Amino acid sequence: MALSARDKKSLLALIEKAQLVYLLTRYPRKQVLDDAGDVAKLETGLADMRAAANELSEKIREDHALVRWDELAKKPDSPELAWRVA
């Protein structure tokens, strides 16, 4: 499957941001959620992932239906919900 340049760029951005969010989830939940700086990093990372995911073509989303695109598209209301989305 050949990807367009736009999709490649968006996928790379999505993976880059996902790595940062994933690394935060390797720490204990309470430790991350009790630190305002870590919560901000988590929410910023998810927002960046959301922006990169919005740039992907519909074909990519359909081909990778196991990814919860609808869940990623919603902005979490609380740090606890952001943790669950991450």
C-alpha positions as CSV (number, residue, x, y, z in Angstrom):
1,M,0.0,0.0,0.0
2,A,1.6,3.3,-1.1
3,L,1.1,6.2,1.2
4,S,0.8,9.8,0.1
5,A,3.4,12.3,1.4
6,R,0.7,13.9,3.6
7,D,-0.2,10.5,5.2
8,K,3.5,9.7,5.8
9,K,4.0,13.0,7.5
10,S,0.9,12.6,9.6
11,L,1.7,9.1,10.6
12,L,5.2,10.0,11.6
13,A,3.9,12.9,13.7
14,L,1.3,10.6,15.3
15,I,3.9,8.0,16.2
16,E,6.3,10.6,17.6
17,K,3.6,12.1,19.9
18,A,2.3,8.6,20.8
19,Q,5.8,7.6,22.1
20,L,5.8,10.6,24.5
21,V,2.3,9.7,25.8
22,Y,3.2,6.0,26.1
23,L,6.3,6.8,28.1
24,L,4.2,8.8,30.6
25,T,2.0,5.7,31.0
26,R,4.9,3.6,32.1
27,Y,5.0,5.6,35.4
28,P,2.5,4.9,38.1
29,R,-0.8,6.5,37.4
30,K,-1.0,8.3,40.8
31,Q,2.5,9.8,40.3
32,V,1.6,11.2,36.9
33,L,-1.8,12.5,37.8
34,D,-0.5,14.2,41.0
35,D,2.1,16.2,39.1
36,A,0.6,19.2,37.2
37,G,3.5,19.2,34.8
38,D,3.1,15.6,33.9
39,V,-0.7,16.1,33.4
40,A,0.0,19.0,31.1
41,K,2.5,16.9,29.1
42,L,-0.1,14.1,28.9
43,E,-2.9,16.4,27.7
44,T,-0.6,18.2,25.3
45,G,0.6,14.9,23.9
46,L,-2.9,13.7,23.4
47,A,-3.9,17.0,21.7
48,D,-0.9,16.7,19.4
49,M,-1.9,13.1,18.6
50,R,-5.4,14.2,17.9
51,A,-4.2,16.9,15.5
52,A,-2.0,14.4,13.7
53,A,-4.8,11.9,13.5
54,N,-7.1,14.5,12.0
55,E,-4.6,14.9,9.1
56,L,-4.8,11.2,8.2
57,S,-6.9,10.1,5.2
58,E,-10.1,8.2,5.7
59,K,-8.5,5.2,3.9
60,I,-5.8,4.9,6.6
61,R,-8.5,5.0,9.3
62,E,-10.5,2.4,7.6
63,D,-7.5,0.1,7.0
64,H,-6.6,0.4,10.7
65,A,-10.0,0.0,12.3
66,L,-8.6,-1.5,15.5
67,V,-7.3,1.9,16.5
68,R,-10.0,3.8,18.5
69,W,-10.0,6.8,16.3
70,D,-13.3,8.1,17.7
71,E,-11.9,7.9,21.3
72,L,-8.7,9.7,20.2
73,A,-10.7,12.5,18.5
74,K,-12.6,13.4,21.7
75,K,-10.9,15.9,24.1
76,P,-10.7,14.3,27.6
77,D,-12.7,16.2,30.3
78,S,-10.3,15.3,33.1
79,P,-6.8,14.1,33.8
80,E,-8.2,10.7,34.8
81,L,-10.0,10.4,31.4
82,A,-6.8,11.5,29.6
83,W,-4.9,8.7,31.4
84,R,-7.5,6.1,30.3
85,V,-7.3,7.4,26.7
86,A,-3.5,7.2,26.8
